[in-house]
Amino acid sequence: MRSMVYRGPYKVRVEEKDIPRIEHPNDAIVRVTAAAICGSDLHLYHGMMPDTRVGTTFGHEFVGVVHEVGSSVQNLSVGDRVMVPFNIYCGSCWFCTRGLYSNCHNVNPNATAVGGIYGYSHTCGGYDGGQAEFVRVPFADVGPSIIPDWMDEEDAVLLTDALATGYFGAQLGDIREGDTVIVFGAGPVGLYAAASSWLMGAGRVIVVDHLDYRLEKARSFAHAETWNFAEYEDIVVEMKKTTDYLGADVAIDAAGAEADGSFIQNVTAAQLKLQGGSPVALNWAIDSVRKAGTVSVVGAYGPIFSAVKFGDALNKGLTLQMNQCPVKRQWPRLFEHIRNGYLRPSDIVTHRIPLEHIAEGYHMFSAKLDDCIKTLVIPEAS
């Protein structure tokens, strides 16, 4: 098969790899019909995620058609159109039985924190991802779901991470009717978090970013107020001013380690692989929310030391909520919102590229070229 392969920082290409095989009776092999490049894939692409090994295939957002199933698979059949959450989980451990699928204890040798994630380094289990023509899906009776007949495939692929994570970010904010919500980051997750905040009763939604084309999308897609932090000496001061000097009720960090930092932070990130811990957006969120407010964190951070302003959070009496999204737990309600017309996930897609052009796709997304917000990757399986 043809597959995206990592060859080192800023080096990805398409190569021939063996089609994955059934390794366990509950595996399925899925022929990928659509995948996506996620903002968190850039941590891998930049060489900032620990234990990202040469030869790895990225991609944790994908949908496809069941090509083969293991002998114990009962819920899927060959030919089914399926959407696969980015979480790999067993469904039966202490965490899974409580709906904490992203914290599964049985799918990752490094499971002191995160469970398994497709295509996201050996820190997250070492599973190959879906930016390929075929992918192995473990625990096939647990994770994948059949795509409803009424759902568009492009909407389905965005439910496998970006939309579910954005919705989860708003959910973690415990938004009450009339609340003011600030979302840091206008990438796909931030856009979805902003749109989801209205569904949860927000009275005012503000999105902060530094790229004008993403802020324009925040206005048109999420109907949010927008602030370009590059235009202000201190964006936290501006957020205080616009909230009567109290601060927002809820702040959502949807930027994670991709937030712009100081020169020193950027140098140390490049030299010491600290990008996974850059806390700029998170500290803005802590400073911008009111006392006794809530900070929700769904931006991507690596398992590395972060200089978070924890003392300020403590002294302000903040509630901090965070996790990798347990994707499948969000689907029932999101299916309702999409079917009822409240959300159309594919509205943020700006580029669709063939798998053969994925190196150019990563460069375009990383360098923020051509007003790129969300890129779908379309394999042509043999």
C-alpha positions as CSV (number, residue, x, y, z in Angstrom):
1,M,0.0,0.0,0.0
2,R,1.0,3.7,-0.2
3,S,1.5,5.4,3.1
4,M,2.8,8.6,4.6
5,V,6.1,7.9,6.3
6,Y,8.1,10.0,8.8
7,R,11.8,10.4,7.9
8,G,12.8,13.0,10.5
9,P,11.8,16.6,11.5
10,Y,10.1,18.4,8.6
11,K,10.6,15.3,6.4
12,V,7.6,13.2,5.4
13,R,7.0,11.3,2.2
14,V,4.8,8.7,0.6
15,E,6.3,5.2,0.4
16,E,5.3,1.6,-0.2
17,K,4.5,-0.4,3.0
18,D,3.0,-3.8,3.6
19,I,-0.7,-3.7,4.1
20,P,-1.3,-4.3,7.8
21,R,-2.5,-7.7,8.9
22,I,-4.8,-9.0,11.5
23,E,-2.6,-9.4,14.7
24,H,-5.4,-10.2,17.2
25,P,-8.9,-11.8,16.7
26,N,-10.5,-8.5,17.6
27,D,-8.6,-6.5,15.0
28,A,-10.1,-5.0,11.8
29,I,-8.3,-3.8,8.7
30,V,-9.9,-0.6,7.3
31,R,-9.4,0.8,3.8
32,V,-9.1,4.5,4.4
33,T,-11.3,6.7,2.3
34,A,-10.6,10.0,4.0
35,A,-8.1,11.2,6.6
36,A,-7.0,14.6,7.9
37,I,-3.9,16.5,9.0
38,C,-4.4,17.6,12.6
39,G,-2.7,20.6,14.3
40,S,-1.3,18.1,16.9
41,D,0.4,16.2,14.0
42,L,2.7,19.2,13.7
43,H,4.4,18.4,17.0
44,L,5.4,15.1,15.3
45,Y,6.3,16.8,12.1
46,H,8.5,19.3,13.8
47,G,10.3,16.6,15.7
48,M,9.1,17.8,19.1
49,M,7.3,14.7,20.4
50,P,9.4,12.2,22.2
51,D,10.0,8.8,20.7
52,T,8.7,9.6,17.2
53,R,10.4,6.9,15.2
54,V,11.5,7.0,11.6
55,G,9.2,4.9,9.5
56,T,6.1,5.8,11.5
57,T,2.8,6.6,9.7
58,F,0.9,9.6,11.2
59,G,-2.8,10.2,11.2
60,H,-5.4,9.9,14.0
61,E,-8.4,11.3,12.1
62,F,-9.7,8.9,9.4
63,V,-12.8,7.0,8.1
64,G,-13.0,4.2,5.7
65,V,-14.5,0.8,4.7
66,V,-13.9,-2.4,6.6
67,H,-11.6,-4.6,4.5
68,E,-11.0,-7.5,6.8
69,V,-12.1,-8.5,10.3
70,G,-10.6,-10.8,13.0
71,S,-12.3,-14.0,14.0
72,S,-13.9,-12.6,17.2
73,V,-15.2,-9.3,15.7
74,Q,-19.0,-9.2,16.0
75,N,-20.1,-5.6,15.5
76,L,-18.5,-5.0,12.1
77,S,-18.6,-6.7,8.7
78,V,-16.5,-6.4,5.6
79,G,-17.9,-3.5,3.5
80,D,-19.2,-1.4,6.5
81,R,-18.4,2.3,6.3
82,V,-16.8,3.2,9.6
83,M,-15.6,6.2,11.5
84,V,-12.7,5.5,14.0
85,P,-12.1,7.7,17.1
86,F,-8.5,8.7,17.6
87,N,-8.5,6.9,21.0
88,I,-7.4,3.2,21.0
89,Y,-9.0,1.6,24.0
90,C,-10.0,-1.8,25.3
91,G,-13.5,-1.0,26.6
92,S,-13.1,-3.1,29.8
93,C,-10.4,-1.6,32.1
94,W,-11.2,0.6,35.1
95,F,-11.0,3.8,33.0
96,C,-12.9,2.6,30.0
97,T,-15.8,1.3,32.1
98,R,-16.1,4.9,33.4
99,G,-16.1,6.4,29.9
100,L,-12.5,7.6,30.2
101,Y,-11.5,6.0,26.9
102,S,-8.5,8.3,26.3
103,N,-7.0,7.0,29.6
104,C,-7.3,3.3,28.8
105,H,-4.8,1.2,30.8
106,N,-4.4,-1.7,28.5
107,V,-3.3,-0.3,25.1
108,N,-0.1,1.6,25.8
109,P,3.0,0.5,27.6
110,N,3.5,4.1,28.7
111,A,0.0,4.3,30.1
112,T,0.9,6.3,33.2
113,A,-0.9,9.1,31.4
114,V,-2.5,8.8,28.0
115,G,-3.9,5.6,26.4
116,G,-3.3,4.7,22.8
117,I,-3.5,7.1,19.9
118,Y,-3.2,6.2,16.2
119,G,-0.1,7.5,14.5
120,Y,1.2,9.5,17.5
121,S,4.6,8.2,18.4
122,H,5.6,5.3,20.7
123,T,4.8,7.6,23.6
124,C,1.2,6.9,22.7
125,G,1.6,3.2,22.0
126,G,3.4,3.1,18.7
127,Y,0.4,2.4,16.5
128,D,0.6,3.4,12.8
129,G,-2.0,5.9,11.8
130,G,-4.5,6.4,9.0
131,Q,-2.6,8.7,6.5
132,A,-2.3,5.6,4.4
133,E,-4.4,3.4,2.2
134,F,-5.0,0.8,4.9
135,V,-4.8,0.8,8.7
136,R,-5.1,-1.8,11.5
137,V,-7.8,-1.0,14.0
138,P,-7.4,-2.9,17.3
139,F,-10.4,-3.6,19.5
140,A,-12.7,-3.2,16.5
141,D,-15.8,-4.1,18.5
142,V,-15.2,-1.2,20.8
143,G,-13.9,1.9,19.0
144,P,-15.2,2.2,15.4
145,S,-18.9,3.0,14.6
146,I,-20.7,2.6,11.4
147,I,-21.2,6.0,9.7
148,P,-25.0,6.8,9.6
149,D,-26.5,6.8,6.1
150,W,-27.4,10.4,6.4
151,M,-23.9,11.7,7.4
152,D,-21.5,13.1,4.9
153,E,-18.1,11.4,4.9
154,E,-16.3,14.8,5.4
155,D,-18.3,15.5,8.5
156,A,-17.6,12.0,9.8
157,V,-13.9,12.3,9.5
158,L,-13.9,15.5,11.5
159,L,-15.9,13.8,14.3
160,T,-13.0,11.4,14.9
161,D,-11.0,14.1,16.7
162,A,-11.3,17.8,15.9
163,L,-15.0,18.4,16.4
164,A,-15.3,16.0,19.3
165,T,-12.3,17.6,21.0
166,G,-13.7,21.1,20.5
167,Y,-17.0,20.1,21.9
168,F,-15.3,18.4,24.8
169,G,-13.4,21.6,25.5
170,A,-16.6,23.6,25.8
171,Q,-18.1,20.7,27.9
172,L,-15.1,20.8,30.4
173,G,-15.8,24.6,30.8
174,D,-19.1,23.8,32.6
175,I,-20.6,26.7,30.8
176,R,-23.7,28.2,32.4
177,E,-26.4,30.2,30.6
178,G,-25.1,33.7,29.8
179,D,-21.4,33.0,30.5
180,T,-18.6,34.8,28.7
181,V,-16.2,32.3,27.1
182,I,-12.8,33.1,25.7
183,V,-11.2,30.6,23.4
184,F,-7.5,30.8,22.8
185,G,-6.6,29.4,19.4
186,A,-8.7,29.6,16.1
187,G,-7.5,26.4,14.6
188,P,-10.1,23.6,14.0
189,V,-10.4,22.7,17.7
190,G,-10.8,26.3,18.7
191,L,-13.4,27.0,16.1
192,Y,-15.4,24.0,17.2
193,A,-15.0,24.9,20.8
194,A,-16.3,28.4,20.1
195,A,-19.3,27.1,18.1
196,S,-20.0,24.5,20.8
197,S,-20.0,27.1,23.5
198,W,-23.1,28.7,22.1
199,L,-24.8,25.2,22.2
200,M,-24.1,25.1,25.9
201,G,-25.7,28.4,26.7
202,A,-22.8,30.9,26.4
203,G,-23.9,34.6,26.2
204,R,-20.7,35.8,24.7
205,V,-17.9,34.0,22.9
206,I,-14.5,35.6,22.2
207,V,-11.8,33.9,20.1
208,V,-8.1,35.0,20.3
209,D,-5.5,34.2,17.6
210,H,-2.9,36.0,15.5
211,L,-3.9,34.9,12.0
212,D,-6.5,37.1,10.3
213,Y,-7.8,34.4,8.1
214,R,-8.5,32.1,11.0
215,L,-10.1,34.9,12.9
216,E,-12.4,35.6,9.9
217,K,-13.4,31.9,10.0
218,A,-14.1,32.3,13.7
219,R,-16.5,35.1,12.9
220,S,-18.2,33.4,10.0
221,F,-18.3,29.8,11.3
222,A,-18.5,30.2,15.1
223,H,-20.2,33.7,15.1
224,A,-17.7,34.8,17.7
225,E,-16.0,38.1,18.6
226,T,-12.4,38.1,17.6
227,W,-9.2,39.6,18.9
228,N,-5.7,39.5,17.2
229,F,-3.2,39.2,20.1
230,A,-0.4,40.4,17.8
231,E,-2.1,43.9,17.7
232,Y,-2.0,44.4,21.5
233,E,0.9,44.8,24.0
234,D,-0.8,42.5,26.4
235,I,-3.9,40.5,25.4
236,V,-4.7,39.6,29.0
237,V,-5.2,43.3,29.8
238,E,-7.5,43.6,26.8
239,M,-9.5,40.6,27.9
240,K,-9.9,42.1,31.4
241,K,-10.9,45.5,29.9
242,T,-13.6,43.9,27.7
243,T,-15.1,41.9,30.7
244,D,-15.5,44.9,33.0
245,Y,-12.1,44.0,34.6
246,L,-13.5,40.8,36.1
247,G,-12.3,38.3,33.5
248,A,-14.3,35.7,31.6
249,D,-16.3,33.1,33.2
250,V,-14.6,30.3,31.2
251,A,-11.4,30.2,29.2
252,I,-10.6,27.4,26.8
253,D,-7.0,26.7,25.8
254,A,-7.4,25.2,22.3
255,A,-3.9,26.3,21.2
256,G,-1.7,24.1,23.4
257,A,2.0,24.1,22.6
258,E,1.4,25.7,19.2
259,A,0.9,29.1,20.9
260,D,3.4,31.8,20.1
261,G,5.9,32.3,22.8
262,S,9.0,34.4,23.6
263,F,12.3,34.1,21.6
264,I,13.8,32.1,24.5
265,Q,10.8,29.7,24.6
266,N,11.1,29.1,20.9
267,V,14.8,28.5,21.0
268,T,14.6,26.1,23.9
269,A,11.7,24.3,22.2
270,A,13.8,23.7,19.1
271,Q,17.0,22.7,21.0
272,L,15.6,20.9,24.0
273,K,12.3,19.5,22.6
274,L,10.3,21.6,25.0
275,Q,7.6,22.6,22.5
276,G,5.4,20.0,24.1
277,G,5.4,22.0,27.2
278,S,5.1,25.7,26.0
279,P,2.5,27.1,28.4
280,V,1.8,30.5,26.8
281,A,-1.9,30.0,25.9
282,L,-2.6,28.2,29.1
283,N,-1.1,31.1,31.2
284,W,-3.1,33.6,29.2
285,A,-6.2,31.5,30.0
286,I,-5.4,31.5,33.7
287,D,-4.8,35.2,33.7
288,S,-7.9,36.1,31.6
289,V,-10.5,34.2,33.5
290,R,-12.2,35.7,36.6
291,K,-11.7,34.5,40.1
292,A,-13.5,31.2,40.7
293,G,-13.8,30.8,37.0
294,T,-13.0,27.6,34.9
295,V,-10.1,26.9,32.6
296,S,-10.6,24.1,30.1
297,V,-7.5,22.7,28.4
298,V,-7.8,20.6,25.2
299,G,-4.8,22.0,23.3
300,A,-2.0,19.5,22.7
301,Y,0.9,19.3,25.2
302,G,3.6,16.8,25.4
303,P,4.8,14.9,28.5
304,I,7.4,17.5,29.3
305,F,7.9,20.1,32.1
306,S,5.7,23.1,31.7
307,A,6.1,26.5,33.5
308,V,2.4,26.9,34.3
309,K,1.2,29.7,36.6
310,F,-0.2,27.2,39.1
311,G,0.1,29.6,42.0
312,D,-2.1,32.2,40.2
313,A,-4.7,29.5,39.5
314,L,-4.6,28.4,43.1
315,N,-4.9,31.9,44.5
316,K,-7.8,32.8,42.1
317,G,-9.7,29.7,43.1
318,L,-9.9,28.4,39.6
319,T,-11.2,25.1,38.4
320,L,-8.9,23.5,35.9
321,Q,-10.3,20.7,33.7
322,M,-8.4,18.9,31.0
323,N,-7.9,15.6,29.3
324,Q,-7.6,14.0,25.9
325,C,-11.1,13.8,24.5
326,P,-12.9,10.5,25.0
327,V,-14.2,10.8,21.5
328,K,-16.9,8.2,21.2
329,R,-18.6,9.6,24.4
330,Q,-19.3,12.8,22.5
331,W,-20.8,11.2,19.4
332,P,-24.5,10.7,20.4
333,R,-25.1,14.4,21.1
334,L,-22.9,15.6,18.2
335,F,-24.8,13.3,15.8
336,E,-28.0,15.1,17.0
337,H,-26.5,18.6,16.4
338,I,-25.3,17.7,12.9
339,R,-28.5,16.0,11.9
340,N,-30.5,19.0,13.2
341,G,-28.4,21.4,11.3
342,Y,-26.8,23.2,14.2
343,L,-23.3,22.1,13.2
344,R,-21.7,21.4,9.8
345,P,-18.2,20.3,10.6
346,S,-16.9,20.3,7.0
347,D,-17.5,24.1,6.7
348,I,-14.0,24.6,8.1
349,V,-12.3,22.4,5.5
350,T,-10.1,24.5,3.2
351,H,-8.0,22.0,1.4
352,R,-8.4,18.5,0.0
353,I,-5.3,16.8,-1.3
354,P,-4.4,13.3,-2.6
355,L,-2.2,11.2,-0.3
356,E,0.6,11.5,-2.8
357,H,0.8,15.2,-2.1
358,I,0.9,14.9,1.7
359,A,4.5,16.3,2.1
360,E,3.2,19.5,0.4
361,G,0.1,19.4,2.7
362,Y,2.2,19.2,5.8
363,H,4.4,22.1,4.6
364,M,1.4,24.2,3.8
365,F,-0.3,23.6,7.1
366,S,2.9,24.1,9.2
367,A,3.9,27.3,7.4
368,K,0.3,28.6,7.5
369,L,0.2,29.0,3.7
370,D,-2.8,29.6,1.4
371,D,-5.1,30.4,4.4
372,C,-5.0,26.7,5.4
373,I,-7.3,25.8,8.3
374,K,-8.1,22.1,7.8
375,T,-6.8,19.7,5.2
376,L,-8.3,16.4,4.3
377,V,-6.2,13.7,2.7
378,I,-7.8,11.4,0.2
379,P,-6.0,8.0,-0.5
380,E,-6.8,6.0,-3.6
381,A,-6.5,2.5,-2.3
382,S,-5.4,-0.2,-4.7
